[in-house]
């Protein structure tokens, strides 16, 4: 009885492993050069005030004088605006 349960368990694990492996082969191959800016979560930008690097997705983005700046927080954005009046 134990042998039968062990064989069924091993066959089930083997089935799921093979299924996962073949699903990986069917996935489309992506070229790293085709990534858009929205798909790049690890793109880091430097805060011009405190020089902290933050991911662009969570950065506070302000356009000042026609140029886009990325800040780590709203406080740094306010400080930058006060130091660089337009």
N, C-alpha and C positions, 0 to 999 in steps of 0.2 A: 504494500500500500504506500509506504513512504517513497519507494522508488518511483512509483507512478506520479506522485505529487511533485517530486523533484524534477522529473522529466518534463512535466507540464509547465512548471515554473521556469525551467531553463529554456524551453521552446518559446514561451511567452516573452522572455527577456530578449532572446535572439530575434524574434519577430519585430519587436519595437526598435532594436538597434539597427536592423537591416532597413526597416521602413524609414528611420531618421537619416540613415546614410544615403539612401536613394533620393529622398527629398532634397538633400543637399546638392546632389548632382543635377537636379532639374532646376535649381535656382539660377536666375540669370546672372551672368558675369558682368560686374560693373567695373568700368574703368575709373580710376581715381581722378583722372583729369575732368570727368564729366560731372563732378559734384557741383551742385549749385550752392550758393551762400547759405540757403536755409537748411541744407543737409549737413552743414559743417558745425556741429555743436562744440567742437574743441578749438575753434579759431579764437585765439586770445588777442586782446587789444590792451594797450597801455593807457592808463589814466594820466593825462598831462599834468595833474596837480600833485598827486601823491605817488605817482609812478608805480601803481599797483597794476598787475595784469589780471584782467577779468575776462570770462567768456563773453563774446559779443552778444550772444542771445540774452544775457541777463544784464548787460551794461545799460546805463542811462545814456541815451543818445540825444545830443542836442546839436542843432545847427546854429552856429554863431558866425556872423559875417560871411555867410555863404559857404562855410566849411563845416563838415560834420566832425564832431568830437564825441568820444566815448568816455564815460566816467564810471567809477566804481560805485558811486552813491550820489544822491541828490545834493548832499552837502558839498561834495567836490565840484559839482556843476555850478552851484551858487557861488562858491569861492572863486571859480574860474571866471564867471561872468563879472564879479566885482573887481577882479584884478585886470581884466581885459575888456573894458567898455567898448562898445561898437561905435 
